[in-house]
Amino acid sequence: MDRPGVRSGSALLVVGIALATLAGRASAHVDYVTDAPTATRDAVEFAAEVLADPLNLALVAGGTVGVVALLAALFVTRPTVPDIEALRAALADYREYVPWMLRLSLGLPLVGAGFAGYLFSPAVPAEARVLQVGLGFLLLFGLATRAVAAAGLLTYLAALAFNPALVLAVEYVPGFVAIILLGSGRPSADHMLGVVAGSSGTYYGRIDPVRGVAERFAERIESHERYVATVLRVGVGLAFAYLGLVEKLANPSRAVQVVDRYDLTAVVPVDPGLWVLGAGLTEIGVGLLLVVGYYTRGAAAVAFTMLVLTLFGLPDDPVLAHITLFGMISAIFTLGGGPLSLDAWLSAAGDRDRDRDAVPSAD
């Protein structure tokens, strides 16, 4: 048994859970649970004021250095943990359900947004019930899935051009793109209709108006399906980094409102400013790990834990608006880093090392 590997993997898990516990309840979309403050505070001055306290400085510096050192050590040692290897093998069997995960994670909040009276994000009130409920139900049913996802993507981008506040729901972009790449999967109406249309002698097969177009599109895009993991982790990673940088570190006045409103200092008795810095730095760190694809599943697990703590810690936070992130993070956890990730590069390097060691010496 690789004891150093087990210790390193366990340490990463413990650090991740500790960071998620500290930051989770302050990691919601700040704009969803607070009002615009009457006075704003300069971000640099706020950070300097918080870090002027020796205890706060020690906690921030110690936590940052500890996490960076651990990640660097894992990069050098590349430990093998049997439990993680077994988990990877189990998750490989779940890959066929990723399209269904994505359809649920976008379809449900779209239906909810339509009935709740906002456009994609609770920060943008709008009456778009027919549009969003229609898109959502079609995604849930898996009917004309790729076309519906493309329509949803164009709708979001067009709305974003006129209302920058929709950047709070930017996770819809990688979600829609991933569905376009993967299609509906199964169970879905598309799959059922495809089976009926492809069966000999069926009436529907004689009149199916889209079968040829759908098949040609699927053939052309098939080679790009492997980049779904890349699209998801980069998109979600940028969303987390944005929330940490713009909503927390660059907007401390509003972030402190969250800490005061929910009495978070009673949960972990530290300075309110440290809550804000901790939440912001943790979200940025998790986001960067997802973007580069380093220990992707571990970063996804920490992100998921933060969302769960937000769900239980902020009772009036619009949970429906976070379903998209819940589903996409679950898909990332299932798929791993995918191509163009540091995880993939390290795995390939490890395979090369093992192949080289397996070659008999000429002596």
C-alpha positions in Angstrom: 0.0 0.0 0.0 1.3 3.5 -0.9 1.2 5.1 2.5 2.6 8.5 1.4 0.0 8.5 -1.4 -2.8 7.8 1.1 -1.5 10.5 3.5 -1.3 13.1 0.6 -4.7 12.3 -0.7 -6.2 12.4 2.8 -4.5 15.7 3.5 -5.9 17.2 0.3 -9.4 16.0 1.2 -9.2 17.5 4.7 -7.9 20.8 3.5 -10.6 21.0 0.9 -13.4 20.3 3.4 -11.9 22.8 5.8 -11.8 25.5 3.2 -15.3 24.7 2.0 -16.6 24.9 5.5 -15.0 28.3 6.1 -16.1 29.8 2.8 -19.2 27.9 1.9 -21.9 29.9 3.6 -20.5 33.1 2.3 -20.1 31.9 -1.2 -23.5 32.5 -2.6 -24.2 35.0 -5.4 -24.0 38.1 -3.2 -26.4 40.1 -5.4 -29.2 37.5 -4.7 -29.3 38.0 -1.0 -28.3 41.6 -0.3 -29.3 45.1 -1.4 -26.9 47.6 -2.9 -25.0 49.4 0.0 -25.4 53.1 0.4 -21.6 53.4 0.7 -18.9 51.3 -0.8 -15.5 50.5 0.5 -12.3 50.4 -1.6 -11.3 46.8 -2.1 -7.5 47.4 -1.6 -8.1 49.4 1.6 -10.5 46.8 2.9 -8.0 44.0 2.3 -5.2 46.0 3.9 -7.4 46.7 7.0 -8.3 43.1 7.4 -4.7 41.9 7.0 -3.4 44.5 9.4 -4.6 42.2 12.2 -1.7 39.8 12.8 -4.1 36.9 13.4 -6.0 37.5 10.1 -2.7 37.8 8.3 -1.4 34.6 9.8 -4.5 32.7 8.9 -4.7 33.9 5.3 -0.9 33.5 4.7 -0.7 30.2 6.5 -3.8 28.8 4.6 -2.6 30.0 1.3 1.0 28.7 1.7 -0.3 25.4 3.1 -2.6 24.8 0.1 0.0 25.8 -2.4 2.7 23.6 -0.8 0.3 20.7 -0.7 -0.6 21.0 -4.4 3.1 21.4 -5.3 4.0 18.3 -3.3 1.2 16.3 -5.1 2.5 17.6 -8.4 6.0 16.3 -7.7 5.1 13.0 -6.0 1.9 12.1 -8.0 0.7 9.6 -5.4 -1.6 6.7 -6.3 -4.5 6.3 -3.8 -6.3 3.0 -4.3 -9.6 4.5 -3.2 -9.4 7.2 -5.8 -8.5 4.7 -8.5 -11.6 2.6 -7.6 -13.7 5.7 -7.7 -12.5 6.6 -11.2 -13.4 3.2 -12.4 -16.9 3.5 -11.0 -17.4 7.0 -12.5 -16.4 5.7 -15.9 -19.7 3.8 -16.0 -21.6 7.0 -15.3 -20.4 8.9 -18.3 -23.4 7.9 -20.4 -25.7 9.8 -18.0 -23.8 13.1 -18.3 -26.2 14.4 -21.1 -29.1 13.7 -18.8 -27.4 15.5 -15.9 -26.8 18.5 -18.1 -30.3 18.6 -19.4 -31.7 18.5 -15.9 -29.3 21.1 -14.6 -30.4 23.6 -17.3 -33.9 22.6 -17.9 -35.1 22.8 -14.3 -33.8 26.3 -13.5 -35.1 27.6 -16.8 -38.6 26.4 -16.0 -38.3 27.9 -12.5 -37.0 31.2 -13.9 -39.9 31.4 -16.2 -42.5 31.0 -13.5 -40.6 33.1 -11.0 -40.4 36.0 -13.3 -36.7 36.5 -14.0 -34.5 36.0 -17.0 -31.8 33.3 -16.3 -30.6 35.2 -13.2 -32.7 36.4 -10.2 -30.8 39.7 -10.6 -32.6 40.3 -13.9 -36.4 40.5 -13.4 -38.3 39.8 -16.6 -41.5 38.3 -17.9 -40.2 35.6 -20.2 -42.3 32.6 -19.0 -43.3 31.1 -22.4 -39.7 31.3 -23.7 -37.9 29.9 -20.7 -40.5 27.3 -19.8 -40.6 26.2 -23.4 -36.8 25.8 -23.5 -36.7 24.2 -20.1 -39.4 21.6 -20.8 -37.8 20.7 -24.2 -34.5 20.1 -22.5 -36.1 18.0 -19.8 -37.9 15.9 -22.4 -34.8 15.7 -24.6 -36.7 16.8 -27.7 -34.7 18.6 -30.4 -32.1 18.9 -27.8 -29.2 20.3 -29.7 -31.4 22.9 -31.5 -33.0 23.9 -28.2 -29.6 24.3 -26.5 -28.4 26.4 -29.4 -31.5 28.6 -29.2 -30.9 28.9 -25.4 -27.3 29.9 -25.9 -28.2 32.6 -28.5 -31.0 33.9 -26.2 -28.6 34.2 -23.3 -25.9 35.9 -25.3 -28.3 38.4 -26.8 -29.8 39.2 -23.4 -26.3 39.6 -21.9 -25.4 42.2 -24.6 -28.2 44.4 -23.2 -28.0 43.5 -19.5 -24.5 42.9 -18.2 -26.0 41.7 -14.8 -26.6 38.4 -16.6 -23.0 37.6 -16.2 -24.0 36.2 -12.8 -25.5 33.3 -14.7 -22.6 32.8 -17.1 -22.5 29.1 -16.3 -25.4 28.7 -18.8 -22.8 29.2 -21.6 -20.7 26.1 -21.0 -23.9 24.2 -20.1 -25.5 25.0 -23.4 -22.3 24.3 -25.4 -21.8 21.0 -23.7 -25.3 19.9 -24.6 -24.8 20.9 -28.2 -21.7 18.8 -28.2 -23.2 15.7 -26.5 -26.8 15.8 -27.7 -29.7 14.4 -25.6 -28.3 11.0 -24.6 -30.8 8.8 -22.9 -33.4 8.6 -21.6 -34.7 11.3 -24.0 -37.4 11.8 -26.6 -34.8 12.2 -29.2 -33.4 8.7 -28.5 -36.9 7.1 -28.5 -37.9 8.8 -31.7 -34.6 7.9 -33.3 -35.2 4.2 -32.4 -38.7 4.4 -33.9 -37.5 6.2 -37.0 -34.7 3.7 -37.6 -36.9 0.6 -37.2 -38.1 -1.1 -40.3 -41.7 -0.5 -41.5 -42.5 2.3 -38.9 -44.9 5.0 -40.0 -42.9 7.7 -38.2 -39.7 6.5 -40.0 -41.4 7.4 -43.3 -42.1 11.0 -42.3 -39.3 11.9 -39.9 -38.4 15.4 -41.1 -35.1 15.8 -39.2 -33.4 12.4 -39.1 -31.0 13.0 -41.9 -30.0 16.5 -40.7 -29.6 15.3 -37.1 -27.4 12.3 -38.2 -25.2 14.5 -40.4 -24.7 17.0 -37.6 -23.9 14.3 -35.1 -21.3 12.8 -37.4 -19.6 16.1 -37.9 -19.5 17.0 -34.2 -18.7 13.6 -32.9 -14.9 14.2 -32.9 -15.4 17.2 -30.6 -17.5 15.5 -28.0 -14.3 14.6 -26.0 -13.9 18.3 -25.2 -17.1 18.4 -23.1 -15.1 18.1 -19.9 -12.8 20.9 -21.0 -15.8 23.2 -21.8 -17.5 22.5 -18.5 -14.5 22.8 -16.2 -13.2 26.0 -17.8 -16.7 27.6 -17.9 -17.5 26.7 -14.3 -14.0 27.6 -13.2 -14.2 31.1 -14.7 -17.7 31.5 -13.1 -16.3 30.6 -9.6 -13.2 32.9 -10.1 -15.5 35.7 -11.2 -17.7 35.3 -8.1 -14.7 35.3 -5.8 -12.9 38.2 -7.4 -15.8 40.5 -8.4 -18.5 39.7 -5.9 -16.3 39.2 -2.9 -12.9 40.8 -3.1 -13.8 43.7 -5.3 -17.2 44.3 -3.6 -16.4 43.9 0.2 -19.2 46.2 1.4 -21.9 43.9 0.0 -20.1 40.7 0.9 -19.8 41.9 4.6 -23.6 42.3 4.5 -23.9 38.6 3.9 -21.7 37.8 6.9 -23.7 40.2 9.2 -27.1 39.2 7.9 -26.6 35.5 8.6 -24.4 35.9 11.7 -21.7 33.8 10.1 -19.2 34.9 12.7 -21.2 32.7 15.2 -20.5 29.7 13.0 -16.7 30.4 12.8 -15.6 33.1 15.2 -13.3 35.1 13.0 -13.3 38.7 11.8 -16.1 39.4 9.2 -13.5 40.7 6.9 -11.7 37.4 7.1 -14.9 35.6 6.1 -15.0 37.8 2.9 -11.3 37.3 2.1 -11.6 33.6 2.8 -14.6 33.1 0.6 -13.2 35.1 -2.2 -9.8 33.5 -2.2 -11.3 30.0 -1.9 -13.6 30.6 -4.9 -10.8 32.0 -7.0 -8.5 29.0 -6.0 -11.2 26.4 -6.8 -11.9 28.3 -10.1 -8.3 28.3 -11.1 -7.9 24.6 -10.4 -10.9 23.8 -12.5 -9.6 26.0 -15.4 -6.2 24.4 -15.5 -7.7 20.9 -14.8 -5.5 20.1 -11.8 -7.0 17.6 -9.3 -10.2 18.4 -11.1 -12.4 16.0 -9.2 -11.1 17.2 -5.9 -11.7 20.8 -6.9 -15.2 19.9 -8.0 -15.9 18.1 -4.7 -14.9 21.3 -2.8 -17.1 23.4 -5.1 -20.0 21.1 -4.5 -19.5 21.2 -0.8 -19.5 25.0 -0.8 -22.8 25.1 -2.7 -24.3 22.6 -0.2 -23.2 24.7 2.7 -24.7 27.7 1.0 -28.0 25.8 0.6 -28.3 25.1 4.3 -26.6 28.2 5.6 -28.5 30.9 3.7 -32.2 30.0 4.0 -33.5 32.7 1.7 -30.9 32.2 -1.1 -32.7 31.4 -4.4 -31.6 27.7 -4.5 -33.2 27.2 -7.9 -30.6 29.6 -9.4 -27.8 27.3 -8.3 -29.1 24.1 -9.7 -27.2 24.8 -12.9 -23.9 24.8 -11.0 -24.9 21.8 -8.9 -25.5 19.7 -12.1 -22.5 20.9 -14.0 -20.2 20.3 -11.1 -21.6 16.8 -10.8 -20.8 16.3 -14.5 -17.3 17.6 -14.0 -16.8 15.2 -11.1 -18.0 12.4 -13.3 -15.9 13.2 -16.4 -12.7 14.4 -14.6 -10.3 16.9 -16.3 -10.6 15.6 -19.8 -8.3 16.7 -22.6 -6.3 19.9 -22.4 -6.0 19.6 -18.7 -3.0 19.3 -16.3 -4.5 16.1 -15.0 -4.4 14.6 -18.5 -0.8 15.7 -19.0 0.3 14.2 -15.7 -1.5 11.0 -16.5 0.2 10.7 -19.9 3.6 11.5 -18.3 3.0 8.8 -15.7 2.2 6.3 -18.4 5.4 7.1 -20.3 7.4 6.7 -17.1 5.8 3.3 -16.4 6.4 2.2 -20.0 10.1 3.2 -19.8 10.6 1.4 -16.5 9.0 -1.7 -18.0 11.5 -1.9 -20.9 14.2 -4.5 -20.0 17.7 -3.1 -19.6 20.2 -4.0 -22.4 22.8 -5.0 -19.8 
